[in-house]
Amino acid sequence: MHKKHLGFSYKNQILHAESVAITDLMAVYGSPLYVYSRMDIENNWREFDQAFGDHPHLVCYAVKANSNLAVLNVLAKLGSGFDIVSIGELERVLVAGGKAGKCVFSGVAKTKIEIERALEVGVRCFNVESASELSRIESVARSVGKQAPISIRVNPNVDAKTHPYISTGLKENKFGVDMSNAIDLYQQAQDSKYLNVQGLDCHIGSQITEVSPFLDALDKVLVLLKQLKDKGIGITHLDLGGGIGIDYEGEQTIDIQNYIDVMISKVENIEIILEPGRAIVGNAGIFMTKVEFLKQNSEHSFAIVDGAMNDLLRPSFYNAYHQVLPINKNAKGIQAHWDLVGPICETGDFLAKNRALSLSEGDYLALMSAGAYGFTMSSNYNTRPRVAEVMVSGTNHQLVRQRESVQDLFAQERLYE
Ligand code: LLP
């Protein structure tokens, strides 16, 4: 079982992040606010790393889940690798103290500029997603006189049994190369002196809560690995992507040690790379919001909060569930089944629906498990400044991203003169 947000718990009926009362954080930093537990981030990363024991491996945290420099820095200090999908993510990792030589570069449309920069700093590997992309990487490598390390991302055509928007390993998805075309591509890469074949890659989706789709994908990839070996194409690492699901509403999810044990038992003498994002930061963060108004009609009870879909998009976009907890368990208010809605002018602007809570105006509420794909998917819709982010470690807390000012939002804009 995944250990759910150990960094967040009640002490004397007040919600705490590690040893800091969230009430204190709200007084210092204001609302809305993202709060991260450093201990949870570290423990979640170590759980993956240690599960491999002596087997050669690299845990490449998927930066898109939460790309705050402080989060990347905490992981870099542990020796983490990184899965990046843009030059922006690469530059963040470097500024945060991560090593280019531990970065795998994924994504379906790497630009010439991105490839040049990645070659310049020396990324560990490009995960190549199409024949055209392979040619582009080869031509950029030739123009700068370097060899590009590559993996081909194959699409194993397995059903990840997750939300259709975050399923990536089916033929109907845009990701990866059909297994049947992969051998030709590898051959092409092997024949080029500007490409250096290193790995075999796949990623089948996100928030996967059963191990079977991963094992189906692994079995298919191992068949291909054998075929490549028979053709004299040596593969030195297998990248099995990310996608390990977390517990959002009490669901059973993947036992990481068990998954990795099975993996190791099937893969001998080859380094394994994983790209977990959500499983490292998801339960290590919460989103705090304040109840502005309570509004009840004959049908519905609405708690209008100061956080909105631009701050935490997952409920609106995927109909995702985030548990809602009061900051003060003792608070007495109006008991009802509340919909938490934001100030944005969209009916789809909700953070949670139909939650039994006792609320008063001015209360603070925590949306749990918001550390992954929370802040990184936030936007400025309705000209709303993006919120502040805070990291807690033991009894200490630090601002790790300042709240944007309204002026920041149009600083890049110009009048047409
Ligand atoms: N590797 C690749 C190539 C990926 O595309 C992804 C996620 C990951 C690794 C990390 O997957 P994770 O371990 O975090 O599941 N915004 C959605 C999730 C989108 C995932 C996209 N790719 C959400 O909020 O649920």
Boltz pocket constraint, residues with backbone or C-beta under 6 A from the ligand:
constraints:
  - pocket:
      binder: B
      contacts: [[A, 62], [A, 65], [A, 83], [A, 106], [A, 107], [A, 165], [A, 166], [A, 203], [A, 205], [A, 206], [A, 207], [A, 241], [A, 242], [A, 243], [A, 244], [A, 275], [A, 276], [A, 277], [A, 278], [A, 279], [A, 314], [A, 318], [A, 372], [A, 373], [A, 377]]
      max_distance: 6.0
